[in-house]
Amino acid sequence: MSLHPPLVMGILNVTPDSFYTGSRKQTETEIHSRIETILEEGGRIIDVGGYSSRPAAAEVSEEEEMKRLALALKIVNKHYPEAIVSIDTFRSGVARRSVEVYGAAIINDISGGELDAGMFRAIAALKTPYILMHMRGTPLTMQQFTTYDHLIVDIRKYFADKIYELELLGVNDIILDPGFGFSKTTEQNFELMHSLDEFALFERPLVVGISRKSMIYKTLDITSEESLNGTTVLNTLALLKGADILRVHDVREAVEAVRLVEQYTKSDSLCGCTPE
């Protein structure tokens, strides 16, 4: 799967409590419609989540999480068997069943293996690409852990340590996600965006997920429902800073941002222009 131009990952939340109410899909009809929309609008990956990771989200049992995911995965397999599916989970058991039973292609772990000690071994056995995200604590407690010696340096060290652990197990297909909104204040999120290109040193694909998040609506004093324009602005900045995958609720707008940024960078290289 080529990452040039950057890809758009469409969010499919099969949950009743995701922070953005417009993303909540629970019935078979709603799920099918959402999958169709993601693919028709140009999304290359469908990221399915059955456990909300918003701050103070309610606990969900592994059985309930898997039940929610299975409903969506059965629909994908029946109607869109060629679709690339990512599973948003921090549980190794859910990861194994999603890949082995339902054919999921990517595991997207918000905890970087911190919430399930068996996750790294599961990824090694499954041999699937693994999205390694930076977070401290749990979704319930993460905003209590926003003190850093140096934000960017600390996140880079986190990635370096985790990549080393994974490589020892034979895992090499690693995608990095710096975790916008996870264990970070609004100011830290913008610092992270400003320094996003510093993660290029790892020579790994980079996922950015800022879609409709609080760094947008708190800064603009609006709601998540009103945050599409702000999302597009920050997605554009992320692309200019080296993002390879945009994880979004609004696929069409993200795909358009990718196309425009690609044309912009192509024109810049063709004319050989340099800023004065």
C-alpha distance (Angstrom), angle and dihedral (degrees) to the residues before:
residue distance angle dihedral
M1 . . .
S2 3.79 . .
L3 3.80 119.3 .
H4 3.80 94.5 -159.6
P5 2.91 114.8 122.3
P6 3.81 94.7 27.5
L7 3.79 115.9 -95.6
V8 3.78 130.6 -124.8
M9 3.79 119.0 -133.1
G10 3.79 113.1 -158.3
I11 3.79 118.0 -145.7
L12 3.81 119.1 -127.7
N13 3.80 110.3 -176.2
V14 3.81 112.0 -169.8
T15 3.78 89.5 -173.9
P16 3.81 135.7 105.3
D17 3.81 95.8 -138.6
S18 3.81 112.4 43.0
F19 3.82 111.5 143.5
Y20 3.81 93.2 -113.7
T21 3.79 106.3 60.9
G22 3.80 92.8 -158.4
S23 3.80 90.4 65.1
R24 3.80 97.1 57.4
K25 3.81 111.1 111.1
Q26 3.80 120.4 171.7
T27 3.79 111.6 148.9
E28 3.80 123.5 75.5
T29 3.81 90.2 -115.2
E30 3.82 93.4 50.8
I31 3.79 92.6 47.3
H32 3.80 93.8 47.7
S33 3.80 91.1 48.9
R34 3.80 92.2 49.3
I35 3.82 93.0 50.3
E36 3.80 90.2 49.4
T37 3.81 91.3 49.7
I38 3.82 93.7 49.6
L39 3.80 92.2 52.0
E40 3.81 96.8 40.8
E41 3.81 91.6 50.6
G42 3.79 92.5 53.1
G43 3.80 104.7 -93.5
R44 3.80 111.6 154.5
I45 3.82 97.8 -168.4
I46 3.80 130.5 39.2
D47 3.81 111.3 -148.9
V48 3.80 108.6 -158.4
G49 3.79 120.1 -163.8
G50 3.80 129.0 -176.0
Y51 3.81 98.8 175.3
S52 3.80 120.5 58.6
S53 3.81 113.1 -129.2
R54 3.80 96.1 -167.3
P55 3.83 115.5 128.4
A56 3.82 111.4 -75.2
A57 3.80 92.3 7.6
A58 3.79 116.4 171.5
E59 3.80 119.5 -99.6
V60 3.81 114.1 -101.8
S61 3.80 123.6 -163.0
E62 3.79 119.3 -120.7
E63 3.81 89.5 -117.0
E64 3.81 92.4 54.0
E65 3.80 92.6 45.5
M66 3.80 91.2 51.5
K67 3.80 91.9 46.0
R68 3.80 90.7 55.2
L69 3.79 93.1 46.2
A70 3.80 93.3 46.5
L71 3.79 91.5 57.7
A72 3.80 90.9 56.1
L73 3.80 95.1 40.6
K74 3.81 92.6 52.5
I75 3.81 89.5 53.6
V76 3.81 92.0 49.4
N77 3.80 92.6 48.1
K78 3.79 92.8 48.5
H79 3.79 100.0 44.7
Y80 3.83 106.5 18.7
P81 3.82 107.1 27.2
E82 3.83 93.1 161.1
A83 3.81 93.8 55.9
I84 3.81 118.5 116.2
V85 3.80 108.8 -124.7
S86 3.78 127.3 -162.8
I87 3.81 120.5 -166.4
D88 3.80 116.9 -141.9
T89 3.82 102.0 -149.0
F90 3.80 140.6 123.7
R91 3.82 93.5 -158.2
S92 3.78 119.5 97.5
G93 3.81 92.5 -153.7
V94 3.79 91.5 55.3
A95 3.80 90.3 46.0
R96 3.81 92.2 52.2
R97 3.80 95.2 47.9
S98 3.81 93.0 44.6
V99 3.80 91.9 53.9
E100 3.81 101.5 34.4
V101 3.81 98.6 40.3
Y102 3.80 103.9 27.4
G103 3.80 104.0 25.6
A104 3.80 100.4 -118.0
A105 3.81 111.5 176.0
I106 3.83 105.9 -155.6
I107 3.81 135.9 32.2
N108 3.80 116.1 -144.6
D109 3.82 109.2 -164.3
I110 3.81 117.1 -173.6
S111 3.81 91.3 -168.1
G112 3.81 101.0 53.2
G113 3.79 89.7 -129.9
E114 3.81 93.2 -53.9
L115 3.81 96.7 115.7
D116 3.81 96.9 46.9
A117 3.79 119.0 34.2
G118 3.79 90.1 -158.9
M119 3.80 96.7 58.3
F120 3.81 98.5 90.9
R121 3.81 91.8 48.9
A122 3.80 89.8 48.2
I123 3.81 91.6 52.5
A124 3.80 90.3 48.9
A125 3.80 90.1 52.9
L126 3.80 95.4 43.1
K127 3.83 93.5 46.6
T128 3.80 92.2 -148.5
P129 3.80 127.2 141.4
Y130 3.80 110.1 -90.0
I131 3.80 126.6 -148.2
L132 3.80 106.3 -147.2
M133 3.80 111.3 -159.5
H134 3.78 130.3 -170.1
M135 3.79 116.0 -122.6
R136 3.78 136.9 140.3
G137 3.79 122.7 -144.3
T138 3.80 119.4 -11.8
P139 3.81 132.8 -55.3
L140 3.81 86.2 -93.7
T141 3.82 95.8 51.6
M142 3.82 106.1 21.5
Q143 3.80 96.8 107.2
Q144 3.80 89.2 61.0
F145 3.83 89.0 66.3
T146 3.79 104.9 62.4
T147 3.83 99.1 118.0
Y148 3.81 113.7 108.1
D149 3.79 134.6 172.5
H150 3.80 86.7 -139.2
L151 3.79 117.6 -11.1
I152 3.80 100.9 -144.6
V153 3.81 95.5 37.2
D154 3.80 91.2 49.2
I155 3.81 92.8 50.0
R156 3.81 91.3 47.5
K157 3.80 90.2 52.0
Y158 3.81 89.9 49.2
F159 3.81 90.2 53.5
A160 3.80 93.4 44.9
D161 3.81 91.8 52.5
K162 3.80 94.0 45.6
I163 3.80 94.1 46.0
Y164 3.81 89.1 51.8
E165 3.84 90.9 52.4
L166 3.79 92.0 48.3
E167 3.78 94.7 46.6
L168 3.81 90.7 52.4
L169 3.80 86.3 59.6
G170 3.79 92.1 48.7
V171 3.81 97.1 -102.2
N172 3.79 111.0 140.9
D173 3.82 104.8 151.2
I174 3.81 95.6 86.4
I175 3.81 126.2 157.0
L176 3.80 119.2 -166.8
D177 3.80 127.3 -136.9
P178 3.84 115.9 -177.9
G179 3.80 90.2 -155.0
F180 3.79 108.9 -120.0
G181 3.80 108.4 -152.7
F182 3.79 94.7 13.8
S183 3.82 114.3 112.3
K184 3.79 89.4 -21.1
T185 3.79 135.9 109.3
T186 3.79 122.3 -130.9
E187 3.81 90.0 -100.7
Q188 3.80 91.3 49.8
N189 3.80 90.8 50.9
F190 3.80 90.2 57.2
E191 3.80 91.2 45.6
L192 3.80 87.2 52.6
M193 3.79 91.8 50.8
H194 3.80 90.8 49.1
S195 3.82 91.1 52.8
L196 3.80 98.4 37.1
D197 3.80 93.4 117.1
E198 3.81 89.9 62.7
F199 3.81 89.2 77.2
A200 3.81 90.1 66.3
L201 3.81 87.5 88.6
F202 3.83 88.9 78.8
E203 3.82 91.3 59.6
R204 3.79 90.1 -140.3
P205 3.81 129.1 126.9
L206 3.80 112.7 -92.0
V207 3.81 126.1 -139.2
V208 3.79 120.2 -159.1
G209 3.80 120.2 -165.1
I210 3.80 112.5 -179.5
S211 3.80 98.1 130.5
R212 3.83 110.8 150.3
K213 3.83 91.5 -27.0
S214 3.80 127.2 157.0
M215 3.82 93.5 -99.3
I216 3.80 84.2 71.0
Y217 3.78 104.5 38.2
K218 3.79 96.6 38.8
T219 3.79 91.8 49.4
L220 3.81 92.1 48.9
D221 3.83 95.2 36.6
I222 3.78 92.7 -124.7
T223 3.82 135.8 111.3
S224 3.80 130.9 -92.1
E225 3.80 87.4 -107.2
E226 3.81 88.8 60.4
S227 3.81 95.3 45.7
L228 3.80 103.5 90.8
N229 3.80 95.6 102.1
G230 3.81 91.9 48.0
T231 3.79 89.8 48.2
T232 3.79 91.4 54.4
V233 3.80 91.6 49.6
L234 3.81 92.5 52.4
N235 3.80 93.0 42.0
T236 3.80 87.7 55.8
L237 3.80 91.4 51.0
A238 3.82 89.9 48.0
L239 3.81 91.2 52.8
L240 3.80 90.8 50.5
K241 3.82 87.9 50.4
G242 3.81 93.4 53.7
A243 3.82 108.2 -87.5
D244 3.81 112.4 163.8
I245 3.81 98.7 -173.1
L246 3.81 128.6 30.4
R247 3.80 114.6 -155.3
V248 3.80 105.8 -154.0
H249 3.77 148.9 160.4
D250 3.83 92.8 -146.3
V251 3.78 107.1 56.1
R252 3.80 102.9 176.0
E253 3.80 93.4 54.0
A254 3.81 92.1 48.0
V255 3.81 92.3 49.0
E256 3.80 89.0 51.5
A257 3.82 90.1 50.7
V258 3.81 89.8 52.4
R259 3.80 92.1 50.5
L260 3.80 93.9 48.3
V261 3.80 94.3 46.5
E262 3.80 90.3 48.0
Q263 3.81 90.4 52.4
Y264 3.79 90.7 47.0
T265 3.79 94.2 51.4
K266 3.82 91.4 43.4
S267 3.80 91.6 53.1
D268 3.79 90.9 47.9
S269 3.79 92.4 54.0
L270 3.80 93.8 44.7
C271 3.79 94.9 54.2
G272 3.80 93.5 41.7
C273 3.77 88.7 -134.0
T274 3.76 120.7 172.9
P275 3.79 124.6 -169.4
E276 3.78 114.5 -102.5
